[in-house]
Amino acid sequence: MRRILLVAKRDYLAAIRSKPFLFALVIAPIMVGGSFVGIAVMKAKPDIQERRVAIVDRTGLAAQAVIESAGEKNTEGLFDKITGRQLTPRYVFETAVPDDTNPNSQRLALSDRVRRRELFAFLEIGRDALHPPKSADPEKVPESSRVDYYSNAGGIDETRGWISGPVSDGLRRVRLGQLGVDHGRFADVLRSATVQAMSLISKDEKSGSIQEAHKKSEIEGFVVPFVMVMLVVMTVLFTVGPMLGAVAEDKMQRVFEMLLASATPFELIMGKVVAAVGLSLTSSAVYLVGGLVVLQSLAMLGLAPLGLLPWFVVYVAAEVMVLCALAAALGAACASPSDAQHLAMPLFSPVLIPMFLLMPVMQQPNGGFAIALSLFPPFTPLVMMMRQAMPGGVSAWQPWVGLVGIVAWTVAVAWAAARIFRIGILMQGKTASFAELLRWAVRG
């Protein structure tokens, strides 16, 4: 144990005094903060250039109703009520007489106008769009019953999202008119209800009084869990990232052959793992204290999930222990640092795969998929952290079951990594294959 602590102390002090670690410690919050600043700048200076949209109405009835509905929506939120500054682009519409003899020629002509930026987009309302057939699958709706939107914009087109409301509203107005509803009552009939997200009612355990619900915000439901997960990811990547190449380089320079004269391979690898855990907790403490200070200055300290900080420490320590042990083992099995870099993607798969699955987890945090994913030990630190940080949290038993899995997984990985490290660190000239790594882990 004494030798493990000596190795850990030496690696820890060498790391925190190095310029790369200090640079990474500073640059990470700057990058994250810069992204939020960029979003704020984009919101402060939105694109307000006028957008012209042409409508080809094959029903002969819907175009004017759509334009009227869009005109009403144009006035909503167009200008800031206090400063009078324009916030969103104004949409201008024109109609095009349908060419039923050669519709593709007309579509080509309008597409060319979009390419020349005379139009932003154009709509084609099918002749049966007023009374489309019932179909649960939008892909099976016939072309004559669709409203097609043609644009040169990317996949996420805010104009398409904006215009879908006036199109649906306009078609409903025509249907109401055909049913004999007075035109003056259209706005009242079509007015949407406001559905406000609220928290659950709770009871104060000390006073026994009922606590009123409060409005939920996007910050509470998305930003806080996302920031907690990104904090884990940043800490893990900056701590574990250099380990793989460093071990391979030390092996190539035969540094470990000298160290093995005074410590066993197990003591060396565990010393490096303990040092990495210390580095991760140091950087986490800096980020957490800095974040709490910022929230306090913004009077938003209530958003900080302080009750999750112990779990955060556990998850970071467990993830770093597992990945550092694997990094040391894989680095020892490589012939050169360049070979080690090829293993970076498999090494970080326990971090990368959950990141790709965060959106379905956030949409249904207590669904079967999210629960199963959070109880799978390699993914538990990230997925369980996100689920616990979301409003409503998780069942009390789930973090503890996940913790048992993490401990078992960490012990198993550390044991296997130590066996691989013991053999690989003395092997020179070739990189071990996957079959050899597996054999070393099992047989030693």
KANORWO-V902972 format. One record per run of one state. SS is the DSSP state (alpha for helix, beta for strand, coil for the rest). FROM is the first residue (numbers start at 1). LEN is the number of residues. Records with the same first field share a line. If there is no record, write none. Layout:
SS=FROM-LEN, FROM-LEN
This chain:
coil=1-1, 17-2, 45-6, 58-4, 75-4, 80-6, 87-4, 97-6, 116-5, 126-3, 132-6, 141-2, 146-1, 152-6, 179-4, 191-7, 199-3, 204-6, 212-3, 216-2, 253-2, 260-5, 298-3, 304-2, 333-4, 342-2, 348-1, 357-1, 364-4, 375-2, 390-6, 425-9, 444-1
alpha=2-15, 19-26, 62-13, 103-13, 129-3, 138-3, 143-3, 158-21, 183-8, 218-35, 255-5, 265-33, 301-3, 306-27, 337-5, 344-4, 349-8, 358-6, 368-7, 377-13, 396-29, 434-10
beta=51-7, 79-1, 86-1, 91-6, 121-5, 147-5, 198-1, 202-2, 210-2, 215-1
